Amino acid sequence: TEVAIELSNKVFPLMSEFGWGRIIHFGSLSTKIGINSLPYIVAKSALMSFVKFGANRYAVIDSKIVMSAIAPGPISVPGKYLNKIESEAPEKLLNWLLENQIPTKRLVRIEEVINLITFLISENGDYMNGSVIEIDGGAI
């Protein structure tokens, strides 16, 4: 979280000078359902709090800079563990998804995350300040 705060504080003045900007942080489904290690969950939770409260403080200074975050569920990334299971043992992946309460019964595709980011960085994302958007297949 310290790195995110430091980086945001460094780019904010430049964006303000430019008169427009977007800062998007990456959270995790882990903060909602507890998968992953405790330090990871705590760090991501702190980051999501920073997005909410940091966005508010930045907006007071310059409302043209929007800070938000996405909190993706498990992503299908080529070469990574879940992607390997997805291609080699789909039943094992399905069981894992059901155990972790992902009702769509699939991994999020990178393209879906990119589409969300594209929206957030567009002018259509002007009112998304402080938002943490979950893209997690309906996980509970």
C-alpha positions as CSV (number, residue, x, y, z in Angstrom):
1,T,0.0,0.0,0.0
2,E,2.9,2.4,0.7
3,V,4.1,2.0,-2.8
4,A,0.6,2.8,-4.2
5,I,0.3,5.9,-2.0
6,E,3.8,7.1,-3.0
7,L,3.2,6.5,-6.7
8,S,-0.2,8.2,-6.6
9,N,1.3,11.2,-4.8
10,K,4.0,11.5,-7.4
11,V,1.7,11.3,-10.5
12,F,-1.1,13.4,-9.1
13,P,0.7,16.8,-9.4
14,L,1.7,16.0,-13.0
15,M,-1.8,15.0,-13.9
16,S,-3.2,18.1,-12.2
17,E,-0.7,20.2,-14.3
18,F,-2.0,18.4,-17.4
19,G,-5.6,19.1,-16.3
20,W,-6.8,15.5,-16.5
21,G,-5.8,12.0,-15.3
22,R,-6.8,8.6,-14.1
23,I,-5.2,6.4,-11.4
24,I,-6.4,2.8,-11.3
25,H,-5.2,0.4,-8.6
26,F,-5.6,-3.3,-8.6
27,G,-7.3,-5.0,-5.7
28,S,-8.4,-8.6,-5.4
29,L,-11.3,-10.8,-4.8
30,S,-9.3,-12.0,-1.8
31,T,-10.5,-9.1,0.3
32,K,-14.0,-10.3,-0.1
33,I,-13.8,-14.1,0.2
34,G,-10.5,-14.6,2.0
35,I,-8.6,-16.8,-0.5
36,N,-4.8,-16.1,-0.4
37,S,-2.5,-15.4,2.5
38,L,-3.5,-13.2,5.4
39,P,-0.8,-10.6,4.7
40,Y,-1.9,-10.4,1.0
41,I,-5.6,-9.9,2.1
42,V,-4.7,-7.2,4.6
43,A,-2.4,-5.3,2.1
44,K,-5.1,-5.4,-0.6
45,S,-7.8,-4.3,1.9
46,A,-5.6,-1.3,2.9
47,L,-5.1,-0.5,-0.8
48,M,-8.9,-0.5,-1.3
49,S,-9.4,1.9,1.6
50,F,-6.7,4.2,0.3
51,V,-8.5,4.3,-3.1
52,K,-11.8,5.4,-1.4
53,F,-10.3,8.0,0.9
54,G,-7.4,9.1,-1.3
55,A,-9.8,9.7,-4.2
56,N,-11.9,11.9,-2.0
57,R,-8.9,14.0,-0.8
58,Y,-7.4,14.3,-4.3
59,A,-10.8,15.4,-5.7
60,V,-10.9,18.3,-3.4
61,I,-7.7,19.5,-5.0
62,D,-8.5,18.6,-8.6
63,S,-11.8,16.9,-9.6
64,K,-10.5,16.1,-13.1
65,I,-8.3,13.4,-11.7
66,V,-10.2,10.2,-11.0
67,M,-8.8,7.4,-8.8
68,S,-10.5,4.1,-8.8
69,A,-9.7,0.4,-8.4
70,I,-10.7,-2.9,-9.9
71,A,-10.9,-6.0,-7.8
72,P,-10.8,-9.0,-10.1
73,G,-11.6,-12.6,-9.3
74,P,-9.3,-15.4,-10.5
75,I,-8.0,-14.5,-13.9
76,S,-7.1,-16.8,-16.8
77,V,-3.5,-15.8,-17.4
78,P,-1.5,-18.0,-19.9
79,G,1.2,-20.0,-18.1
80,K,-0.2,-19.4,-14.6
81,Y,-1.5,-22.0,-12.2
82,L,-5.3,-21.6,-12.7
83,N,-4.9,-21.3,-16.4
84,K,-3.0,-24.6,-16.5
85,I,-5.7,-26.3,-14.5
86,E,-8.3,-24.7,-16.8
87,S,-6.7,-26.4,-19.8
88,E,-5.5,-29.7,-18.2
89,A,-8.1,-30.5,-15.5
90,P,-11.3,-28.5,-16.1
91,E,-13.2,-30.6,-13.5
92,K,-10.6,-29.7,-10.8
93,L,-11.0,-26.0,-11.8
94,L,-14.8,-26.2,-11.6
95,N,-14.6,-27.7,-8.1
96,W,-12.2,-25.0,-7.0
97,L,-14.5,-22.3,-8.4
98,L,-17.5,-23.8,-6.7
99,E,-15.6,-24.1,-3.4
100,N,-14.7,-20.5,-3.7
101,Q,-18.3,-19.4,-4.5
102,I,-17.7,-18.2,-8.0
103,P,-21.1,-18.9,-9.6
104,T,-20.2,-18.1,-13.2
105,K,-18.0,-21.3,-12.9
106,R,-15.2,-19.8,-15.0
107,L,-12.1,-17.6,-14.7
108,V,-12.4,-13.9,-15.8
109,R,-10.7,-13.4,-19.1
110,I,-8.0,-10.7,-19.5
111,E,-10.1,-9.1,-22.2
112,E,-12.9,-8.5,-19.7
113,V,-10.5,-6.8,-17.3
114,I,-9.1,-4.7,-20.2
115,N,-12.6,-3.6,-21.2
116,L,-13.3,-2.4,-17.7
117,I,-10.0,-0.5,-17.6
118,T,-10.8,1.0,-21.0
119,F,-14.0,2.4,-19.6
120,L,-12.4,3.7,-16.4
121,I,-9.7,5.6,-18.4
122,S,-12.2,7.1,-20.8
123,E,-14.2,10.3,-20.2
124,N,-17.1,8.0,-19.4
125,G,-15.3,7.2,-16.2
126,D,-15.5,10.7,-14.8
127,Y,-17.9,9.8,-12.0
128,M,-16.1,6.7,-10.9
129,N,-13.9,8.5,-8.4
130,G,-13.2,6.4,-5.3
131,S,-15.0,3.3,-6.8
132,V,-13.8,-0.2,-6.3
133,I,-15.3,-2.3,-9.1
134,E,-15.5,-6.0,-8.5
135,I,-15.1,-8.1,-11.7
136,D,-15.5,-11.4,-10.0
137,G,-18.2,-13.5,-11.6
138,G,-20.7,-12.8,-8.8
139,A,-18.5,-14.2,-6.0
140,I,-20.1,-14.1,-2.6
